[in-house]
Amino acid sequence: MRQIALDIGLATGPTLANFFAGPNEAALKHLQLWIGDKALTSALSPVPTYLWGPTGSGKTHLLKAVREALRERGASSQHGVGWMDASTLEPPAYNEAWGLVLMDDVHLYTAAQQHAAFNWFVNAQTQQRGVLAAGELPPKELKLREDLRTRLAWGHIHALQVLDESSRRGVLRKAADARGVFLSDEVMDFMLTRFSRDLGSLMELLELLDGYALQNKRAITIPLIKAMMDDTQ
């Protein structure tokens, strides 16, 4: 399905509150305790955390949720947050004003990104700043330079699992409720059988459907979904 340009409604965005943990409850609780009620300062534990799991297990959601939690407290405007993922082709130099370093997709890092990631990691640790990283493989299996791989292996490590169908339905229901959108069981069945079952793709689909329904002033039904699909042909 090709994406179409829509005047979509307000997206809720990734937060710790709207992360449907399921079997990943331990990782969520760890991050909630780590963030606590504090603003972004050196009080955040400098012991690094590494999340790993397959696509759709929620790694990027959690990293962005931590960034959002700190932004909401005004932390990002005071200290800033370093962010790097596989699309960061020219990583910036480490900024001493950063209070936290977030690194996603580490299993895909190029040599230049690995060099920057190692530099960020060392500087963050020297300044007692937090590091949260994520990748698809456990540290020992990452095809990265050894000094970076061993640093990712030090600290808290949480393996994430992809949600089963029942849990994915729960996530869709919760996300739809947050938007004030009703999804019937028939619509849920259609979404789960006709589109990618990856959770990120389902959330993107819900966002597109919400925008298309608002644009056409209609409820989300199977005929509406089919109409949107026809419009993308």
C-alpha positions as CSV (number, residue, x, y, z in Angstrom):
1,M,0.0,0.0,0.0
2,R,1.4,3.4,-1.0
3,Q,1.1,6.2,1.5
4,I,-1.1,9.1,0.4
5,A,-0.9,12.7,1.6
6,L,-3.6,13.4,4.1
7,D,-4.4,16.2,6.5
8,I,-4.3,13.8,9.4
9,G,-5.4,14.5,13.0
10,L,-3.2,14.9,15.9
11,A,-1.0,11.9,16.5
12,T,-0.5,10.8,20.1
13,G,3.2,10.0,19.5
14,P,5.3,7.4,21.3
15,T,5.2,7.6,25.1
16,L,5.9,5.3,28.0
17,A,2.2,5.5,28.9
18,N,0.9,4.3,25.5
19,F,3.5,1.5,25.2
20,F,1.6,-1.8,25.4
21,A,4.2,-3.8,27.2
22,G,2.8,-7.4,27.1
23,P,5.8,-9.6,27.5
24,N,8.1,-6.6,27.6
25,E,6.9,-5.3,31.0
26,A,10.4,-5.6,32.6
27,A,11.9,-3.3,30.1
28,L,9.1,-0.7,30.5
29,K,9.4,-0.8,34.3
30,H,13.1,-0.4,34.1
31,L,12.8,2.8,31.9
32,Q,10.0,4.2,34.1
33,L,12.2,3.8,37.2
34,W,15.2,5.2,35.4
35,I,13.3,8.3,34.3
36,G,11.5,8.6,37.5
37,D,10.2,12.1,38.3
38,K,13.5,13.9,37.7
39,A,14.3,16.4,35.0
40,L,17.2,15.6,32.7
41,T,20.3,16.0,34.8
42,S,23.3,14.0,35.7
43,A,21.1,12.4,38.4
44,L,20.0,9.9,35.7
45,S,21.8,6.7,36.2
46,P,25.0,6.6,34.0
47,V,24.7,2.8,33.8
48,P,23.8,2.2,30.1
49,T,20.8,0.2,29.0
50,Y,20.6,-1.8,25.8
51,L,17.3,-3.1,24.3
52,W,17.3,-5.8,21.6
53,G,14.7,-7.6,19.7
54,P,13.2,-8.1,16.2
55,T,11.5,-5.4,14.1
56,G,8.1,-4.6,15.7
57,S,9.1,-5.4,19.2
58,G,9.0,-1.7,20.3
59,K,12.6,-0.6,20.5
60,T,12.2,2.7,18.7
61,H,9.0,3.4,20.4
62,L,10.7,3.2,23.8
63,L,13.7,5.3,22.8
64,K,11.4,8.0,21.4
65,A,9.2,7.7,24.5
66,V,12.1,8.4,26.8
67,R,13.1,11.4,24.7
68,E,9.5,12.6,24.8
69,A,9.3,12.1,28.6
70,L,12.3,14.3,29.1
71,R,11.1,16.9,26.5
72,E,7.8,17.3,28.4
73,R,9.7,18.2,31.5
74,G,11.5,20.9,29.6
75,A,14.7,18.9,29.9
76,S,15.6,19.0,26.2
77,S,15.6,22.8,26.1
78,Q,18.0,22.9,29.0
79,H,20.4,20.1,28.1
80,G,19.5,18.5,24.9
81,V,19.5,14.8,23.9
82,G,21.9,13.1,21.4
83,W,20.0,10.9,18.9
84,M,21.5,8.7,16.3
85,D,19.9,5.9,14.2
86,A,20.8,4.2,10.9
87,S,19.5,7.3,8.9
88,T,21.9,9.6,10.6
89,L,24.5,9.6,7.8
90,E,26.7,12.3,9.2
91,P,26.6,12.0,13.0
92,P,27.4,15.2,14.8
93,A,30.2,15.5,17.3
94,Y,29.4,14.7,20.9
95,N,27.8,17.8,22.6
96,E,28.7,18.3,26.3
97,A,25.3,19.9,26.8
98,W,23.6,16.6,26.1
99,G,22.2,15.0,29.2
100,L,21.4,11.7,27.5
101,V,22.5,9.8,24.5
102,L,20.0,7.7,22.5
103,M,21.2,5.3,19.8
104,D,18.8,3.2,17.7
105,D,19.4,0.6,15.0
106,V,23.0,0.0,16.2
107,H,23.1,-3.3,14.3
108,L,23.0,-1.3,11.0
109,Y,25.7,1.3,11.9
110,T,28.3,2.0,9.3
111,A,31.9,2.4,10.2
112,A,31.5,6.2,10.5
113,Q,28.4,5.7,12.7
114,Q,30.2,3.2,14.9
115,H,33.1,5.6,15.3
116,A,30.7,8.4,16.4
117,A,28.7,6.0,18.6
118,F,31.9,4.9,20.4
119,N,32.9,8.5,20.9
120,W,29.4,9.4,22.2
121,F,29.5,6.5,24.6
122,V,32.9,7.3,26.0
123,N,32.1,11.0,26.5
124,A,28.7,10.2,28.0
125,Q,30.3,7.8,30.5
126,T,33.0,10.3,31.4
127,Q,30.4,12.9,32.1
128,Q,28.2,10.5,34.0
129,R,25.4,10.9,31.4
130,G,22.8,8.2,30.5
131,V,23.1,6.0,27.4
132,L,20.1,4.1,26.0
133,A,20.7,2.0,22.8
134,A,18.8,-0.5,20.8
135,G,19.4,-3.1,18.1
136,E,18.0,-6.3,16.7
137,L,20.7,-8.6,18.1
138,P,22.1,-9.2,21.6
139,P,25.4,-7.5,22.1
140,K,27.6,-10.6,21.7
141,E,26.1,-11.1,18.2
142,L,26.5,-7.5,16.9
143,K,28.8,-7.1,13.9
144,L,30.4,-4.0,15.3
145,R,33.8,-2.8,16.3
146,E,34.8,-4.7,19.5
147,D,35.2,-1.6,21.7
148,L,31.7,-0.4,20.9
149,R,30.2,-3.9,21.2
150,T,31.6,-4.5,24.6
151,R,30.4,-1.2,25.9
152,L,26.9,-2.0,24.7
153,A,27.1,-5.3,26.5
154,W,27.9,-3.6,29.8
155,G,25.0,-2.5,31.9
156,H,21.3,-3.3,31.8
157,I,20.2,-5.5,28.9
158,H,16.6,-6.3,28.0
159,A,15.4,-8.6,25.3
160,L,12.1,-7.5,23.7
161,Q,9.5,-9.8,22.1
162,V,7.0,-9.1,19.3
163,L,3.5,-9.0,20.6
164,D,1.2,-11.9,19.7
165,E,-2.1,-11.2,17.8
166,S,-4.2,-10.8,21.0
167,S,-1.7,-8.2,22.3
168,R,-1.6,-6.4,18.9
169,R,-5.3,-6.1,19.0
170,G,-5.0,-4.6,22.5
171,V,-2.5,-2.1,21.2
172,L,-4.7,-1.1,18.2
173,R,-7.7,-0.7,20.5
174,K,-5.8,1.4,23.0
175,A,-4.3,3.6,20.3
176,A,-7.8,4.0,18.6
177,D,-9.4,4.9,21.9
178,A,-6.7,7.6,22.5
179,R,-7.7,9.1,19.2
180,G,-11.4,8.9,19.9
181,V,-11.8,6.3,17.1
182,F,-14.0,3.3,17.2
183,L,-12.7,0.1,15.5
184,S,-15.2,-2.8,15.2
185,D,-14.0,-6.4,15.5
186,E,-14.6,-6.7,11.7
187,V,-12.3,-3.8,11.0
188,M,-9.7,-5.1,13.3
189,D,-9.9,-8.5,11.5
190,F,-9.5,-6.8,8.2
191,M,-6.5,-4.8,9.3
192,L,-4.7,-7.8,10.7
193,T,-5.3,-10.0,7.7
194,R,-4.9,-7.6,4.8
195,F,-1.9,-5.5,5.9
196,S,1.5,-6.0,7.5
197,R,1.1,-7.4,11.1
198,D,4.2,-5.4,12.2
199,L,3.0,-3.2,15.1
200,G,4.7,-0.1,13.7
201,S,3.0,-0.6,10.3
202,L,-0.4,-1.1,12.1
203,M,0.1,2.2,14.0
204,E,0.9,3.9,10.7
205,L,-2.1,2.4,9.1
206,L,-4.3,3.6,12.0
207,E,-2.9,7.1,11.6
208,L,-3.7,7.1,7.9
209,L,-7.2,5.7,8.4
210,D,-7.9,8.3,11.1
211,G,-6.9,11.1,8.8
212,Y,-8.8,9.7,5.8
213,A,-11.9,9.2,7.9
214,L,-11.7,12.8,9.2
215,Q,-11.1,14.1,5.7
216,N,-14.2,12.3,4.4
217,K,-16.3,12.7,7.5
218,R,-16.9,9.0,7.8
219,A,-16.4,6.3,10.4
220,I,-13.7,3.7,9.9
221,T,-15.3,0.8,8.2
222,I,-14.1,-1.9,5.8
223,P,-15.6,0.0,2.8
224,L,-13.7,3.1,3.9
225,I,-10.5,1.2,4.1
226,K,-11.1,-0.2,0.6
227,A,-11.8,3.3,-0.6
228,M,-8.6,4.6,0.8
229,M,-6.7,1.7,-0.8
230,D,-8.3,2.5,-4.2
231,D,-7.2,6.1,-3.8
232,T,-3.6,4.9,-3.4
233,Q,-3.6,2.9,-6.7
